[in-house]
């Protein structure tokens, strides 16, 4: 169990890769119906893998370089560990870029046109996304993330594994 807590970033990267391939598989039914969507799904897949793994790579650098004692250090940014601060700053930058894309650059419209990235099963009329639904889901996710950040900055979370 110690290896998971010490090198959790490896597990997080593996989970991101598995999720990306699941999302790619789900989207195939939509590509079969409309091959023009393939390019968009390929962009989503690639960007999900790249941007989704940046925080875990930062965590891995901290682990490999001996700058952290494990993933629990990342729950206590108020300790001002530079790699932990870099991790949290990276997450905030990714949220900002994602919000810019969703709200300003028509990312919500793009995701609504590519519903297979999130929906499971066969395409149907009931699983259609619209840009307002995408924006609402993004907003809820952001709210959860912000609450999590506030809690980590204000709570005394033990940094040693139990």
VEXZA-514337 format. One record per residue: residue number from 1; residue in one letter; x, y, z of N, C-alpha, C, O in turn. Coordinates in nm, 2 decimals, always signed. Each point is the difference from the previous one (the first is absolute). Layout:
   seq   type      npx      npy      npz     capx     capy     capz      cpx      cpy      cpz      opx      opy      opz
   NUM      A        X        Y        Z        X        Y        Z        X        Y        Z        X        Y        Z
...
***
This chain:
   seq   type      npx      npy      npz     capx     capy     capz      cpx      cpy      cpz      opx      opy      opz
     1      X    +0.08    -0.12    +0.00    -0.08    +0.12    +0.00    +0.09    +0.13    +0.00    -0.04    +0.10    -0.05
     2      X    +0.15    -0.11    +0.11    +0.09    +0.11    +0.01    +0.04    +0.05    -0.14    +0.02    +0.12    -0.02
     3      X    +0.00    -0.21    -0.07    +0.05    +0.03    -0.14    -0.11    +0.09    -0.07    +0.03    +0.09    -0.07
     4      X    -0.16    -0.12    +0.10    -0.11    +0.08    -0.06    +0.01    +0.14    +0.06    -0.02    +0.10    -0.08
     5      X    +0.04    -0.08    +0.21    +0.00    +0.13    +0.06    +0.13    +0.08    -0.04    -0.01    +0.12    -0.01
     6      X    +0.11    -0.19    -0.01    +0.13    +0.06    -0.03    +0.01    +0.04    -0.15    +0.04    +0.11    -0.03
     7      X    -0.09    -0.20    -0.05    +0.01    +0.02    -0.15    -0.14    +0.00    -0.06    -0.02    -0.06    -0.11
     8      X    -0.08    +0.12    +0.17    -0.14    +0.01    -0.04    -0.01    +0.06    -0.14    -0.09    -0.03    -0.07
     9      X    +0.18    +0.12    +0.04    +0.00    +0.07    -0.13    +0.00    -0.10    -0.12    -0.06    +0.03    -0.10
    10      X    +0.13    -0.14    +0.12    +0.01    -0.10    -0.11    -0.14    -0.06    -0.02    -0.05    -0.02    -0.11
    11      X    -0.02    -0.01    +0.22    -0.14    -0.05    -0.01    -0.09    +0.10    -0.07    -0.08    -0.04    -0.08
    12      X    +0.10    +0.17    +0.12    -0.09    +0.10    -0.06    +0.02    +0.01    -0.15    -0.09    +0.02    -0.08
    13      X    +0.22    -0.03    +0.03    +0.03    +0.00    -0.14    -0.07    -0.12    -0.07    -0.06    +0.02    -0.11
    14      X    +0.08    -0.13    +0.17    -0.07    -0.12    -0.06    -0.15    +0.01    -0.01    -0.06    -0.03    -0.10
    15      X    +0.00    +0.09    +0.21    -0.14    +0.02    +0.00    -0.04    +0.10    -0.11    -0.10    -0.02    -0.07
    16      X    +0.18    +0.12    +0.05    -0.03    +0.10    -0.11    +0.01    -0.06    -0.14    -0.09    +0.02    -0.08
    17      X    +0.19    -0.11    +0.06    +0.01    -0.07    -0.12    -0.11    -0.09    -0.03    -0.06    +0.00    -0.11
    18      X    +0.02    -0.08    +0.21    -0.12    -0.09    -0.01    -0.12    +0.08    -0.03    -0.08    -0.04    -0.09
    19      X    +0.05    +0.15    +0.16    -0.12    +0.08    -0.02    +0.00    +0.06    -0.14    -0.10    +0.00    -0.07
    20      X    +0.22    +0.04    +0.02    +0.01    +0.05    -0.14    -0.04    -0.10    -0.10    -0.08    +0.03    -0.10
    21      X    +0.13    -0.15    +0.12    -0.04    -0.11    -0.10    -0.14    -0.04    +0.01    -0.07    -0.03    -0.10
    22      X    +0.01    +0.04    +0.22    -0.14    -0.03    +0.02    -0.08    +0.11    -0.08    -0.10    -0.03    -0.07
    23      X    +0.14    +0.15    +0.09    -0.07    +0.11    -0.07    +0.01    -0.01    -0.15    -0.09    +0.03    -0.07
    24      X    +0.21    -0.07    +0.02    +0.02    -0.02    -0.14    -0.09    -0.11    -0.05    -0.06    +0.01    -0.11
    25      X    +0.04    -0.12    +0.19    -0.08    -0.11    -0.04    -0.15    +0.04    -0.01    -0.07    -0.03    -0.09
    26      X    +0.03    +0.11    +0.19    -0.14    +0.05    +0.00    -0.03    +0.09    -0.12    -0.11    +0.00    -0.05
    27      X    +0.21    +0.08    +0.01    -0.02    +0.09    -0.10    -0.01    -0.07    -0.14    -0.05    +0.06    -0.10
    28      X    +0.10    -0.18    +0.09    +0.00    -0.07    -0.13    -0.14    -0.01    -0.06    -0.01    +0.01    -0.12
    29      X    -0.09    -0.04    +0.20    -0.13    -0.01    -0.05    -0.05    +0.13    -0.07    -0.07    +0.00    -0.10
    30      X    +0.11    +0.11    +0.15    -0.03    +0.13    -0.06    +0.08    +0.03    -0.13    -0.06    +0.05    -0.09
    31      X    +0.18    -0.10    +0.09    +0.08    +0.01    -0.12    -0.05    -0.09    -0.11    +0.00    +0.04    -0.12
    32      X    -0.05    -0.15    +0.16    -0.06    -0.09    -0.10    -0.12    +0.06    -0.07    -0.02    -0.02    -0.12
    33      X    -0.06    +0.10    +0.20    -0.11    +0.07    -0.06    +0.04    +0.12    -0.08    -0.06    +0.03    -0.11
    34      X    +0.16    +0.04    +0.16    +0.04    +0.13    -0.06    +0.16    +0.00    +0.00    +0.06    +0.05    +0.09
    35      X    +0.00    -0.10    -0.20    +0.15    +0.00    +0.00    +0.06    +0.13    +0.01    +0.12    +0.01    +0.03
    36      X    -0.19    +0.10    -0.06    +0.06    +0.13    +0.01    +0.04    +0.04    +0.15    +0.08    +0.09    +0.02
    37      X    -0.14    -0.16    +0.07    +0.03    +0.02    +0.14    +0.14    -0.06    +0.05    +0.05    +0.04    +0.10
    38      X    +0.00    -0.12    -0.18    +0.13    -0.07    +0.04    +0.11    +0.09    +0.03    +0.07    -0.02    +0.10
    39      X    -0.05    +0.13    -0.18    +0.11    +0.09    +0.03    -0.02    +0.07    +0.14    +0.09    +0.01    +0.07
    40      X    -0.22    +0.03    -0.04    -0.03    +0.06    +0.13    +0.03    -0.10    +0.11    +0.05    +0.04    +0.11
    41      X    -0.10    -0.16    -0.12    +0.03    -0.10    +0.10    +0.14    -0.03    +0.02    +0.05    -0.02    +0.12
    42      X    +0.03    +0.02    -0.23    +0.14    -0.02    +0.01    +0.07    +0.11    +0.08    +0.09    -0.02    +0.08
    43      X    -0.13    +0.15    -0.10    +0.05    +0.11    +0.08    -0.04    -0.01    +0.14    +0.09    +0.02    +0.09
    44      X    -0.21    -0.06    -0.06    -0.04    -0.02    +0.14    +0.08    -0.10    +0.07    +0.05    +0.02    +0.11
    45      X    -0.03    -0.13    -0.18    +0.08    -0.12    +0.06    +0.14    +0.05    +0.03    +0.05    -0.02    +0.11
    46      X    +0.01    +0.08    -0.21    +0.14    +0.04    +0.02    +0.02    +0.11    +0.11    +0.08    -0.01    +0.09
    47      X    -0.17    +0.11    -0.09    +0.01    +0.10    +0.10    -0.04    -0.05    +0.14    +0.06    +0.05    +0.10
    48      X    -0.15    -0.14    -0.09    -0.03    -0.06    +0.13    +0.12    -0.07    +0.06    +0.03    +0.01    +0.12
    49      X    +0.04    -0.09    -0.21    +0.12    -0.07    +0.05    +0.11    +0.10    +0.04    +0.07    -0.02    +0.10
    50      X    -0.05    +0.12    -0.18    +0.11    +0.09    +0.03    -0.03    +0.09    +0.12    +0.07    -0.01    +0.10
    51      X    -0.18    +0.09    -0.11    -0.03    +0.09    +0.11    -0.04    -0.07    +0.13    +0.03    +0.05    +0.11
    52      X    -0.10    -0.16    -0.12    -0.04    -0.07    +0.11    +0.11    -0.07    +0.08    -0.02    -0.03    +0.12
    53      X    +0.13    +0.01    -0.18    +0.11    -0.06    +0.07    +0.11    +0.09    +0.05    +0.09    -0.04    +0.08
    54      X    -0.10    +0.17    -0.11    +0.10    +0.10    +0.04    +0.01    +0.00    +0.15    +0.11    +0.00    +0.06
    55      X    -0.22    +0.01    +0.02    +0.01    +0.01    +0.14    +0.07    -0.13    +0.06    +0.08    +0.01    +0.10
    56      X    -0.11    -0.12    -0.16    +0.06    -0.13    +0.05    +0.14    -0.01    -0.03    +0.08    -0.06    +0.08
    57      X    -0.03    +0.12    -0.19    +0.14    +0.00    -0.03    +0.07    +0.09    +0.10    +0.12    -0.03    +0.04
    58      X    -0.18    +0.14    -0.01    +0.06    +0.09    +0.11    +0.02    -0.07    +0.13    +0.10    +0.01    +0.07
    59      X    -0.21    -0.09    -0.04    +0.01    -0.07    +0.13    +0.11    -0.11    -0.01    +0.07    -0.02    +0.10
    60      X    -0.06    -0.04    -0.22    +0.11    -0.10    -0.02    +0.14    +0.06    +0.01    +0.08    -0.06    +0.06
    61      X    -0.07    +0.18    -0.11    +0.13    +0.07    +0.01    +0.04    +0.02    +0.15    +0.11    -0.02    +0.04
    62      X    -0.21    +0.07    +0.04    +0.02    +0.02    +0.14    +0.04    -0.13    +0.07    +0.08    +0.00    +0.09
    63      X    -0.15    -0.11    -0.13    +0.03    -0.13    +0.06    +0.14    -0.05    -0.04    +0.08    -0.04    +0.09
    64      X    -0.05    +0.04    -0.22    +0.13    -0.05    -0.05    +0.12    +0.08    +0.06    +0.10    -0.05    +0.03
    65      X    -0.12    +0.18    -0.03    +0.10    +0.09    +0.05    +0.02    +0.01    +0.15    +0.09    +0.06    +0.05
    66      X    -0.18    -0.13    +0.02    +0.00    +0.00    +0.14    -0.04    +0.13    +0.07    +0.03    +0.03    +0.11
    67      X    -0.11    +0.04    -0.19    -0.05    +0.13    +0.06    -0.13    -0.02    +0.08    -0.04    +0.10    +0.07
    68      X    -0.02    -0.22    -0.08    -0.12    -0.02    +0.08    +0.02    -0.14    +0.07    +0.08    -0.08    -0.04
    69      X    -0.17    +0.06    +0.14    +0.00    -0.13    +0.07    -0.11    -0.09    -0.05    -0.02    -0.11    +0.06
    70      X    -0.05    +0.15    -0.16    -0.11    -0.08    -0.06    -0.11    +0.09    -0.04    +0.01    +0.13    +0.02
    71      X    -0.12    -0.19    -0.06    -0.11    +0.08    -0.05    -0.07    +0.08    +0.10    -0.07    +0.10    -0.03
    72      X    +0.08    -0.14    +0.16    -0.07    +0.08    +0.10    +0.05    +0.14    +0.02    -0.07    +0.08    +0.05
    73      X    +0.20    -0.06    -0.09    +0.06    +0.14    +0.01    -0.09    +0.09    -0.09    +0.00    +0.12    +0.04
    74      X    -0.06    -0.17    -0.14    -0.07    +0.09    -0.09    -0.14    +0.04    +0.05    -0.06    +0.09    -0.05
    75      X    +0.02    -0.15    +0.17    -0.12    +0.05    +0.07    +0.03    +0.11    +0.09    -0.10    +0.05    +0.06
    76      X    +0.22    -0.01    -0.04    +0.04    +0.11    +0.09    +0.08    +0.11    -0.07    +0.12    +0.01    +0.03
    77      X    -0.18    +0.06    -0.12    +0.08    +0.10    -0.07    +0.05    +0.11    +0.10    +0.09    +0.08    -0.03
    78      X    -0.16    -0.06    +0.14    +0.04    +0.11    +0.10    +0.14    -0.03    +0.06    +0.05    +0.09    +0.06
    79      X    +0.01    -0.21    -0.09    +0.13    -0.02    +0.05    +0.11    +0.07    -0.09    +0.11    +0.01    +0.03
    80      X    -0.16    +0.04    -0.15    +0.08    +0.08    -0.10    +0.11    -0.08    -0.06    +0.11    +0.06    -0.03
    81      X    -0.13    -0.19    +0.02    +0.10    -0.08    -0.08    -0.01    +0.04    -0.14    -0.10    +0.00    -0.06
    82      X    +0.22    +0.04    +0.00    +0.00    +0.05    -0.14    -0.07    -0.09    -0.10    -0.07    +0.05    -0.09
    83      X    +0.10    -0.18    +0.09    -0.06    -0.09    -0.10    -0.15    -0.01    +0.02    -0.08    -0.02    -0.09
    84      X    +0.03    +0.02    +0.22    -0.14    -0.01    +0.03    -0.07    +0.13    -0.05    -0.11    +0.00    -0.05
    85      X    +0.18    +0.12    +0.07    -0.06    +0.12    -0.05    +0.00    +0.00    -0.15    -0.10    +0.05    -0.06
    86      X    +0.20    -0.10    +0.00    +0.00    -0.02    -0.15    -0.12    -0.08    -0.05    -0.06    +0.03    -0.10
    87      X    +0.04    -0.14    +0.17    -0.11    -0.09    -0.03    -0.14    +0.08    +0.01    -0.08    -0.01    -0.10
    88      X    +0.06    +0.08    +0.21    -0.12    +0.07    +0.01    -0.02    +0.12    -0.10    -0.11    +0.02    -0.05
    89      X    +0.22    +0.05    +0.03    +0.00    +0.10    -0.10    -0.03    -0.06    -0.14    -0.08    +0.06    -0.08
    90      X    +0.13    -0.17    +0.05    -0.02    -0.07    -0.13    -0.15    -0.03    -0.01    -0.06    +0.02    -0.11
    91      X    +0.00    -0.07    +0.21    -0.14    -0.04    +0.00    -0.09    +0.13    -0.02    -0.09    +0.00    -0.08
    92      X    +0.13    +0.11    +0.14    -0.08    +0.12    -0.01    +0.02    +0.06    -0.15    -0.09    +0.05    -0.06
    93      X    +0.21    -0.06    +0.01    +0.02    +0.04    -0.14    -0.08    -0.09    -0.10    -0.06    +0.05    -0.09
    94      X    +0.06    -0.18    +0.12    -0.08    -0.09    -0.09    -0.15    +0.03    +0.01    -0.08    +0.00    -0.10
    95      X    +0.03    +0.03    +0.22    -0.14    +0.05    +0.02    -0.03    +0.12    -0.07    -0.10    +0.02    -0.07
    96      X    +0.20    +0.08    +0.07    -0.02    +0.13    -0.07    -0.01    -0.02    -0.15    -0.08    +0.05    -0.06
    97      X    +0.18    -0.13    +0.01    +0.00    -0.03    -0.14    -0.13    -0.07    -0.05    -0.06    +0.03    -0.10
    98      X    +0.02    -0.13    +0.18    -0.12    -0.07    -0.03    -0.12    +0.09    +0.01    -0.09    -0.01    -0.09
    99      X    +0.08    +0.09    +0.18    -0.11    +0.10    +0.01    -0.01    +0.09    -0.12    -0.10    +0.03    -0.05
   100      X    +0.22    +0.02    +0.02    +0.01    +0.09    -0.12    -0.05    -0.07    -0.12    -0.07    +0.05    -0.08
   101      X    +0.11    -0.18    +0.06    -0.04    -0.08    -0.12    -0.15    -0.02    +0.01    -0.07    +0.01    -0.10
   102      X    +0.02    -0.05    +0.21    -0.14    -0.03    +0.02    -0.09    +0.12    -0.02    -0.10    -0.01    -0.08
   103      X    +0.13    +0.12    +0.14    -0.09    +0.12    +0.01    +0.03    +0.10    -0.11    -0.10    +0.06    -0.05
   104      X    +0.22    -0.05    +0.00    +0.03    +0.11    -0.09    +0.03    -0.06    -0.14    -0.04    +0.06    -0.10
   105      X    +0.12    -0.16    +0.09    +0.04    -0.06    -0.13    -0.10    -0.10    -0.06    +0.05    -0.08    -0.09
   106      X    -0.17    +0.07    +0.14    -0.10    -0.10    -0.05    +0.04    -0.14    +0.02    -0.04    -0.09    -0.08
   107      X    +0.11    +0.06    +0.19    +0.03    -0.14    +0.03    -0.13    -0.07    +0.04    -0.01    -0.12    -0.03
   108      X    -0.08    +0.19    +0.09    -0.13    -0.07    +0.04    -0.07    -0.04    -0.12    -0.06    -0.11    -0.01
   109      X    +0.06    +0.19    -0.10    -0.07    -0.04    -0.12    +0.08    -0.12    -0.07    -0.07    -0.09    -0.05
   110      X    +0.20    +0.09    +0.06    +0.08    -0.11    -0.06    -0.04    -0.13    +0.08    -0.02    -0.10    -0.07
   111      X    +0.02    +0.11    +0.20    -0.03    -0.12    +0.08    -0.15    -0.05    -0.03    -0.03    -0.12    +0.00
   112      X    -0.06    +0.22    -0.02    -0.14    -0.04    -0.03    -0.01    -0.07    -0.13    -0.08    -0.09    -0.02
   113      X    +0.17    +0.13    -0.08    +0.00    -0.07    -0.13    +0.07    -0.13    +0.01    -0.01    -0.08    -0.10
   114      X    +0.08    +0.05    +0.21    +0.08    -0.13    +0.01    -0.04    -0.07    +0.13    +0.08    -0.01    +0.09
   115      X    -0.21    -0.02    -0.08    -0.05    -0.06    +0.13    +0.06    -0.13    +0.04    -0.01    -0.04    +0.12
   116      X    +0.06    -0.04    -0.21    +0.05    -0.13    +0.03    +0.12    +0.00    +0.09    +0.03    -0.11    +0.05
   117      X    +0.03    +0.22    -0.03    +0.12    +0.01    +0.09    -0.05    -0.02    +0.14    +0.08    -0.04    +0.08
   118      X    -0.20    +0.07    -0.05    -0.05    -0.01    +0.14    -0.12    -0.10    +0.01    -0.01    -0.06    +0.11
   119      X    -0.07    +0.05    -0.21    -0.11    -0.10    +0.01    +0.04    -0.14    -0.02    +0.10    -0.02    -0.07
   120      X    -0.17    -0.07    +0.13    +0.03    -0.14    -0.03    -0.11    -0.07    -0.08    -0.11    +0.06    -0.01
   121      X    +0.14    -0.17    -0.05    -0.10    -0.07    -0.07    -0.02    +0.05    -0.14    +0.09    +0.08    -0.05
   122      X    -0.19    -0.12    -0.02    -0.03    +0.04    -0.13    -0.06    +0.14    -0.01    -0.07    +0.04    +0.09
   123      X    +0.10    +0.03    -0.20    -0.06    +0.14    -0.01    -0.15    -0.01    -0.01    -0.06    -0.09    -0.06
   124      X    -0.01    +0.18    +0.13    -0.14    +0.01    -0.01    -0.04    +0.15    +0.01    +0.08    +0.08    +0.04
   125      X    -0.20    -0.05    -0.06    -0.05    +0.14    +0.01    +0.00    +0.05    +0.14    +0.00    +0.12    +0.03
   126      X    -0.01    -0.22    +0.07    -0.01    +0.05    +0.14    +0.14    +0.03    +0.06    +0.00    +0.06    +0.11
   127      X    +0.11    -0.09    -0.18    +0.13    +0.03    +0.06    +0.06    +0.12    -0.06    +0.12    +0.02    +0.02
   128      X    -0.19    +0.06    -0.09    +0.05    +0.12    -0.06    +0.04    +0.10    +0.10    -0.08    +0.04    +0.09
   129      X    +0.20    +0.01    -0.11    +0.05    +0.11    +0.09    -0.03    +0.14    -0.07    -0.01    +0.00    -0.13
   130      X    -0.01    +0.10    +0.21    +0.00    +0.13    -0.06    +0.10    +0.08    +0.07    +0.05    -0.04    +0.11
   131      X    -0.01    +0.16    -0.16    +0.11    +0.07    +0.06    -0.03    +0.05    +0.14    +0.09    +0.02    +0.08
   132      X    -0.22    +0.01    -0.05    -0.03    +0.04    +0.13    +0.01    -0.11    +0.10    +0.05    +0.03    +0.12
   133      X    -0.08    -0.15    -0.16    +0.02    -0.11    +0.09    +0.15    -0.03    +0.03    +0.04    -0.03    +0.11
   134      X    +0.04    +0.05    -0.22    +0.15    -0.02    +0.02    +0.05    +0.11    +0.09    +0.08    -0.03    +0.09
   135      X    -0.12    +0.15    -0.10    +0.04    +0.11    +0.08    -0.04    -0.02    +0.15    +0.08    +0.02    +0.09
   136      X    -0.20    -0.08    -0.07    -0.05    -0.02    +0.13    +0.08    -0.11    +0.07    +0.04    +0.01    +0.11
   137      X    -0.01    -0.12    -0.19    +0.08    -0.11    +0.06    +0.14    +0.05    +0.03    +0.06    -0.03    +0.11
   138      X    +0.00    +0.11    -0.20    +0.14    +0.06    +0.03    -0.01    +0.09    +0.12    +0.09    -0.01    +0.09
   139      X    -0.19    +0.09    -0.07    -0.01    +0.09    +0.11    -0.01    -0.08    +0.13    +0.06    +0.03    +0.10
   140      X    -0.14    -0.14    -0.10    -0.01    -0.09    +0.12    +0.14    -0.06    +0.03    +0.04    +0.00    +0.12
   141      X    +0.03    -0.05    -0.22    +0.13    -0.05    +0.03    +0.10    +0.10    +0.05    +0.08    -0.03    +0.09
   142      X    -0.09    +0.15    -0.14    +0.09    +0.11    +0.05    -0.03    +0.03    +0.14    +0.09    +0.02    +0.08
   143      X    -0.22    -0.01    -0.05    -0.04    +0.03    +0.14    +0.05    -0.11    +0.09    +0.05    +0.04    +0.11
   144      X    -0.06    -0.16    -0.14    +0.05    -0.11    +0.08    +0.15    +0.01    +0.02    +0.05    -0.01    +0.11
   145      X    +0.02    +0.04    -0.22    +0.15    +0.02    +0.01    +0.04    +0.12    +0.09    +0.09    -0.01    +0.07
   146      X    -0.16    +0.12    -0.09    +0.03    +0.12    +0.08    -0.03    -0.03    +0.15    +0.08    +0.04    +0.09
   147      X    -0.19    -0.11    -0.06    -0.02    -0.04    +0.14    +0.11    -0.09    +0.05    +0.04    +0.02    +0.12
   148      X    +0.00    -0.11    -0.20    +0.11    -0.09    +0.04    +0.13    +0.08    +0.03    +0.07    -0.03    +0.09
   149      X    -0.04    +0.12    -0.18    +0.12    +0.09    +0.02    -0.01    +0.08    +0.13    +0.10    +0.00    +0.08
   150      X    -0.21    +0.06    -0.05    -0.02    +0.07    +0.12    +0.02    -0.09    +0.12    +0.06    +0.04    +0.10
   151      X    -0.12    -0.16    -0.11    +0.02    -0.09    +0.12    +0.14    -0.04    +0.02    +0.05    +0.00    +0.11
   152      X    +0.02    -0.03    -0.22    +0.15    -0.03    +0.02    +0.08    +0.11    +0.05    +0.09    -0.02    +0.08
   153      X    -0.12    +0.14    -0.12    +0.08    +0.12    +0.05    -0.04    +0.03    +0.15    +0.08    +0.07    +0.07
   154      X    -0.19    -0.11    -0.02    -0.05    +0.04    +0.13    -0.01    -0.11    +0.10    -0.01    +0.02    +0.12
   155      X    +0.03    -0.15    -0.16    -0.01    -0.11    +0.09    +0.14    -0.05    +0.03    +0.09    +0.01    -0.08
   156      X    -0.07    -0.07    +0.20    +0.12    -0.06    +0.04    -0.01    -0.15    -0.04    -0.04    -0.08    +0.09
   157      X    +0.08    +0.05    -0.21    -0.01    -0.14    -0.04    +0.14    -0.07    +0.02    +0.10    +0.06    -0.04
   158      X    -0.10    -0.17    +0.11    +0.13    -0.07    +0.02    +0.06    -0.04    -0.13    -0.06    -0.04    -0.09
   159      X    +0.19    +0.07    +0.08    +0.07    -0.04    -0.12    +0.07    -0.13    +0.00    +0.07    -0.04    -0.10
   160      X    -0.08    -0.03    +0.21    +0.06    -0.14    +0.01    -0.11    -0.10    -0.03    -0.11    +0.02    +0.06
   161      X    +0.13    -0.12    -0.13    -0.10    -0.10    -0.03    -0.04    -0.07    +0.13    +0.08    -0.02    +0.09
   162      X    -0.20    -0.02    -0.08    -0.05    -0.07    +0.12    +0.01    -0.15    -0.02    -0.04    -0.07    +0.10
***
